[in-house]
Amino acid sequence: MSAVVIVGAQWGDEGKGKIVDLYTESADVVVRFAGGPNAGHTLVVGDDKIVVRLVPSGILRPKARCIMAQGMVVDPAVLVSELDVLESKGHATHGRLFVSDLAHLILPYHRLVDGLREAAATDGQKIGTTKRGIGPCYEDKAARRGIRVGDLADMADLEQKLARASSAWSPVVRALGGEMPDVSAMMTELRALAPRIVPLIADTARLADEAIKKGERVMFEGAQGTLLDLDHGTYPFVTSSSAVSGGACVGAGVGPTRINRVLGITKGYATRVGEGPFPTELAGDLGDRLRVAGGEFGSVTGRPRRTGWLDLPALRYAARVNGLDGLAVTKLDVLSGLDTIEVCVAYDTPEGRTTELPIRHVGKARPVYEKRPGWREALSQARTMAELPQAAQDYVRYLEAEIGVPVFLVSVGPRRDETIVLKDAFG
């Protein structure tokens, strides 16, 4: 099995970085197909913690080739800073990292507009954006005035395109009370960054397709999670790109018949960053306990994540829209010490009770809970299911049976070795 897609099955922050990093031990190519520097993947190697926002997680595996595909939006300054950090820690990128010439560039006015809009929004209108310029950059892409990575190779043409885009955004910036960045200043910055990025440019769709045809193991990694998908998420409190498995085909430029397997990642509980409905959210001491024990603070923004009980209807929804073949369960260890664990098993909605997330009525849905026995023991030393407390084993098997999707992996800590691998993603 040569082509596997890994997606978040919740509201993002499920631990995709660690899971992709683990599975890419046997991967030849890792492809990031959507999103931008709002997606921080935290990787722990030994005692070293590295956060990557743009570069695929597979970069920490010496043999893996890494692709940033055309579905992404790339902040050139962030990319260069990541290259510097990776290389300073001994992780070579030369000859291993390839960036699509068709990926769009996040520029200073995108970040400016993002921040100004969020600041101007009333409480009911705030999206909870990371203010990294993701949404405005995708707006430019849809409006057909975007500037792409390949444009860095022709500075004269780039300056003309930058002037046109600036003219389009200037009235928006003025209306929001801001001042448009100077084109010449932006060009100075881009001239300094281009020599680091242009050598990485490649026809990444062709590279991915050729690798699959050769029978190489190719891992496609998404950003955010299913419930933040632009089409299938809790709109309008969503990201601006496709976070579901189908986005891998569009964002990476490979046909759907090339994909062999789709894996979804879920925590043993639920979290959400930013605004929007979160029906199983916990307030008070219990929510704080999960947040602290799970280190639930954004790896990009540092914002505290909202925490809640596991949402089975949401996972069923994710399993359907992604066509999940398997699940990876992360942060099971965070639930240690709880005598009772609650799980959302259904929703009461204006249209009646449902066992799948009612995406159109999620803001009005009332969760129905079932109590499960908890466990006191720490889990970080477990390397097989049999080494888990019986209640933890039962919890995983219960999740598996309720979603109707087999569990491939259980994470019991942040380190690579703190993992129970039940099945190879490529097996």
C-alpha positions in Angstrom: 0.0 0.0 0.0 1.8 3.1 -1.2 -0.4 6.2 -0.7 -1.9 7.0 2.7 -3.7 10.2 3.8 -3.7 11.3 7.5 -6.2 13.8 8.6 -7.5 15.3 11.9 -10.8 13.8 12.9 -11.8 16.6 15.3 -11.2 20.4 15.5 -7.5 20.2 14.8 -4.6 19.9 17.3 -5.1 16.1 17.5 -1.4 15.3 17.5 -0.9 14.8 13.7 2.7 15.9 13.9 3.7 13.0 16.2 1.6 10.4 14.3 3.0 11.5 10.9 6.5 11.5 12.3 6.0 8.0 13.6 4.6 6.5 10.4 7.1 8.3 8.2 9.8 6.1 9.7 8.9 3.8 6.9 7.8 6.5 4.4 9.7 7.6 1.3 7.8 10.8 0.7 5.7 13.1 2.9 3.3 15.6 1.3 1.6 18.5 3.1 -1.4 19.3 0.9 -3.2 22.3 2.6 -3.1 25.1 5.1 -0.3 27.4 6.1 1.7 28.5 9.2 -1.4 28.4 11.4 -0.9 24.6 11.7 1.8 23.9 14.3 3.0 20.4 14.6 5.0 19.7 17.8 7.5 16.9 17.4 9.5 15.5 20.3 12.7 13.6 19.5 14.5 12.5 22.6 14.6 15.6 24.8 14.4 17.9 21.8 11.0 19.6 21.0 10.7 21.1 17.5 7.6 22.9 16.2 7.1 23.0 12.4 4.4 25.1 10.9 5.0 24.7 7.1 7.6 22.1 6.6 6.1 18.5 6.6 6.7 16.5 9.8 8.6 13.9 7.9 11.6 16.3 7.7 12.9 14.7 10.9 13.3 11.4 9.2 16.6 11.4 7.3 15.4 9.3 4.4 12.1 11.0 3.7 11.6 13.4 0.9 9.2 16.2 1.8 6.8 18.1 -0.4 4.9 21.3 0.3 2.2 21.1 -2.3 0.2 23.6 -4.3 -2.8 23.5 -1.9 -0.7 25.3 0.7 -0.2 29.0 1.4 3.4 29.8 2.3 4.7 32.7 4.4 8.2 33.0 2.9 9.7 34.5 6.1 8.3 31.7 8.3 9.6 29.1 5.8 13.1 30.5 5.9 13.0 30.7 9.7 12.0 27.0 9.9 14.8 26.0 7.5 17.3 27.8 9.8 16.0 26.1 12.9 15.9 22.6 11.3 19.4 23.0 9.9 20.8 24.3 13.2 19.5 21.1 14.9 21.1 18.9 12.3 18.1 18.1 10.1 19.2 18.6 6.5 16.7 20.0 4.1 18.8 20.4 0.9 17.7 17.9 -1.7 14.9 16.6 0.6 12.4 19.5 0.6 10.5 20.5 -2.4 8.0 23.4 -2.7 5.3 23.8 -5.4 5.7 26.7 -7.7 1.9 26.9 -7.6 1.5 27.4 -3.8 0.4 30.9 -2.9 2.5 33.3 -0.9 1.3 34.9 2.4 2.4 38.5 2.3 2.4 41.3 4.9 -0.9 42.8 3.8 -2.6 39.4 4.3 -1.4 39.2 7.9 -2.4 42.9 8.4 -5.9 42.4 7.1 -6.4 39.2 9.1 -5.5 41.0 12.4 -7.5 44.1 11.6 -10.6 42.2 10.8 -10.5 40.1 13.9 -9.9 43.1 16.1 -12.8 44.9 14.5 -15.2 42.0 14.8 -17.8 41.9 17.6 -17.8 38.9 20.0 -20.4 37.1 18.0 -18.5 37.7 14.7 -15.0 36.7 15.7 -13.7 33.6 14.0 -10.8 33.0 16.3 -8.2 33.2 13.5 -4.5 32.9 14.3 -4.0 36.2 12.4 -1.3 34.6 10.2 -2.9 35.8 7.0 -4.3 32.5 5.9 -7.8 33.6 5.0 -6.9 36.7 3.1 -4.3 34.7 1.1 -6.9 32.2 0.1 -9.2 35.1 -0.8 -6.5 36.3 -3.2 -6.2 32.8 -4.7 -10.0 32.6 -5.3 -10.0 36.2 -6.7 -7.3 35.2 -9.2 -4.9 37.9 -8.1 -2.7 35.7 -5.8 1.1 35.7 -5.9 2.7 32.3 -6.0 5.9 30.8 -4.9 7.1 30.5 -8.6 6.8 34.3 -8.9 9.9 34.6 -6.6 12.0 33.6 -9.6 11.1 36.7 -11.6 11.5 39.9 -9.5 10.4 42.3 -12.2 7.1 40.5 -12.8 6.7 39.9 -9.0 6.8 43.7 -8.4 4.1 44.3 -10.9 1.9 41.6 -9.4 2.5 42.9 -5.9 1.5 46.5 -6.9 -1.8 45.2 -8.4 -2.6 43.1 -5.3 -1.7 46.1 -3.1 -4.1 48.3 -5.0 -6.9 45.8 -4.4 -6.3 45.6 -0.7 -5.6 49.3 0.0 -9.3 50.3 0.3 -9.9 47.4 2.7 -6.9 48.3 4.9 -7.9 51.9 5.0 -11.5 51.1 5.9 -10.2 49.0 8.8 -8.1 51.8 10.1 -4.7 50.4 9.0 -1.9 51.5 6.7 -1.0 49.5 3.7 2.6 48.1 3.7 4.9 49.8 1.1 5.5 47.8 -2.1 9.2 48.7 -2.2 9.7 47.5 1.4 7.9 44.2 0.7 10.1 43.7 -2.4 13.3 44.3 -0.3 12.2 41.6 2.0 11.2 39.2 -0.8 14.6 39.7 -2.6 16.4 38.7 0.6 14.2 35.5 1.1 14.0 34.4 -2.6 17.5 32.9 -2.8 16.6 30.4 0.0 13.3 29.4 -1.5 13.7 29.4 -5.3 16.1 26.4 -5.2 13.4 24.4 -3.5 10.8 25.0 -6.3 9.6 21.9 -8.1 6.6 20.4 -10.0 5.5 18.7 -6.8 2.4 17.1 -8.2 4.5 15.2 -10.7 7.0 14.2 -8.0 4.2 12.8 -5.8 2.6 10.9 -8.7 5.9 9.4 -9.9 6.6 8.2 -6.3 3.3 6.4 -6.1 3.8 4.8 -9.6 7.1 3.5 -8.4 5.5 1.9 -5.4 7.2 4.2 -2.9 5.4 4.8 0.3 3.8 8.3 0.2 2.2 9.9 3.2 -0.2 12.9 2.7 -0.6 15.1 5.8 -3.3 17.6 6.2 -3.7 20.6 8.5 -6.3 21.5 11.1 -9.2 19.0 11.4 -12.3 17.8 9.8 -14.6 20.1 11.7 -12.6 23.1 10.6 -12.9 22.2 6.9 -14.2 25.0 4.7 -17.0 22.9 3.3 -17.6 20.2 5.9 -16.8 22.1 9.2 -18.7 24.3 11.6 -19.0 27.1 9.1 -18.3 30.1 9.4 -15.9 29.1 12.3 -13.6 27.2 10.0 -10.3 27.5 8.2 -10.0 28.6 4.6 -8.9 25.4 3.0 -9.8 21.7 2.8 -8.9 19.7 5.9 -10.6 16.4 4.8 -9.1 13.5 3.0 -10.5 14.6 -0.4 -8.4 17.8 -0.1 -5.3 15.6 -0.5 -6.1 15.0 -4.1 -6.9 18.6 -5.0 -4.1 20.1 -2.9 -1.4 17.7 -3.9 -2.4 17.2 -7.5 -2.9 13.5 -7.5 -6.0 11.6 -8.6 -8.3 9.9 -6.1 -7.6 6.5 -7.5 -4.0 6.9 -6.3 -5.0 6.9 -2.6 -5.0 3.6 -0.9 -5.9 4.3 2.8 -7.2 7.2 5.0 -6.3 7.4 8.7 -8.0 9.8 11.1 -6.5 11.1 14.3 -8.5 11.7 17.5 -7.6 12.5 21.0 -9.1 10.5 23.9 -11.0 13.6 24.6 -11.8 16.8 22.6 -10.3 20.2 22.2 -11.0 23.3 20.1 -9.1 26.6 19.6 -10.8 29.8 18.7 -14.5 30.6 18.4 -17.4 28.5 17.3 -19.6 25.8 18.7 -18.1 23.1 20.9 -21.0 21.1 22.4 -19.0 18.8 24.8 -16.9 21.7 26.2 -16.0 21.5 29.9 -15.9 24.5 32.1 -14.3 24.8 35.5 -11.8 22.6 37.2 -12.2 19.5 35.1 -11.7 21.5 31.8 -8.6 23.1 33.4 -7.3 19.8 34.5 -7.4 18.3 31.0 -5.9 21.5 29.6 -2.9 21.4 31.9 -2.4 17.7 31.9 -2.6 17.6 28.1 -0.4 20.7 27.5 -3.4 22.2 25.6 -1.9 25.4 24.4 -1.5 26.3 20.8 2.0 25.5 19.4 1.7 28.5 17.0 -0.1 31.0 19.1 0.2 29.8 22.7 -3.6 30.2 23.1 -5.2 27.9 25.7 -7.4 25.3 24.0 -10.9 24.7 25.0 -11.3 21.2 26.3 -14.2 18.7 26.5 -15.3 15.1 26.5 -14.9 12.8 23.5 -17.6 13.4 20.9 -18.5 10.1 19.2 -21.1 11.7 16.9 -18.4 14.0 15.6 -16.1 11.1 15.0 -18.8 9.2 13.1 -19.3 12.3 11.0 -15.5 12.5 10.4 -15.3 8.8 9.5 -18.0 9.3 6.9 -16.8 12.5 5.1 -13.2 11.3 5.1 -13.9 7.6 4.3 -11.7 6.6 7.3 -10.0 3.2 7.2 -8.4 3.5 10.6 -8.0 5.7 13.7 -5.0 6.8 15.7 -5.9 7.7 19.3 -3.6 10.3 21.0 -3.2 11.6 24.5 -5.0 8.6 26.2 -2.6 9.2 29.1 -4.2 12.6 29.8 -7.3 10.8 31.1 -5.3 8.9 33.8 -6.5 9.8 37.3 -10.1 10.1 36.5 -12.5 7.6 38.1 -15.2 8.3 35.6 -15.0 9.4 32.0 -18.0 10.8 30.1 -18.5 10.3 26.4 -21.0 12.1 24.1 -22.9 9.3 22.3 -25.7 11.3 20.7 -27.3 14.7 20.3 -30.8 16.0 20.8 -31.6 18.6 18.1 -34.6 20.5 16.9 -35.1 17.6 14.4 -34.8 14.9 17.1 -32.1 12.6 18.4 -29.1 11.8 16.2 -26.0 9.7 16.7 -24.0 11.6 14.1 -22.9 15.3 14.5 -25.7 17.5 13.2 -23.4 19.9 11.3 -26.2 22.3 10.4 -27.6 22.5 13.9 -24.4 22.0 15.9 -24.9 25.3 17.8 -28.3 24.1 19.0 -27.5 20.5 19.7 -27.5 19.1 23.2 -25.1 16.3 23.9 -26.2 13.0 25.4 -23.6 11.4 27.6 -22.7 7.9 28.7 -20.3 7.3 31.6 -17.4 5.0 31.3 -15.0 3.7 34.0 -11.8 5.6 34.3 -8.4 4.5 35.6 -5.8 5.8 38.0 -2.6 4.3 36.5 -0.1 6.2 34.4 0.2 4.9 30.8 3.5 6.2 29.5 5.3 2.9 30.0 2.8 0.8 28.1 3.9 -0.5 24.7 1.2 -3.1 24.1 -2.6 -3.0 24.7 -2.2 -5.7 27.3 0.0 -3.4 29.4 -2.7 -0.8 29.6 -5.1 -0.9 32.6 -8.3 -2.9 31.7 -10.4 0.3 31.8 -8.1 2.0 29.3 -8.2 -1.0 27.0 -12.0 -1.1 27.2 -12.1 2.6 26.4 -10.1 2.1 23.2 -12.1 -0.9 22.1 -15.4 0.9 22.9 -14.3 3.8 20.7 -13.4 1.4 17.9 -16.7 -0.4 18.1 -18.8 2.7 18.3 -17.1 4.4 15.3 -16.9 1.2 13.3 -13.2 1.9 12.4 -10.2 -0.1 13.6 -7.6 1.6 15.9 -4.2 1.5 14.3 -2.2 3.3 17.1 -2.6 4.6 20.6 -0.3 7.3 21.9 0.4 7.3 25.7 2.8 10.3 25.8 4.5 12.9 23.7 7.7 11.0 22.9 8.1 8.8 19.9 8.6 5.7 22.0 5.5 6.4 24.1 3.3 4.7 21.6 1.4 1.5 21.1 1.5 0.6 17.4 -1.2 -1.9 16.5 -1.0 -1.8 12.7 1.4 -0.2 10.1 -0.3 2.6 8.2 1.2 1.2 5.0 0.6 -2.5 5.9 
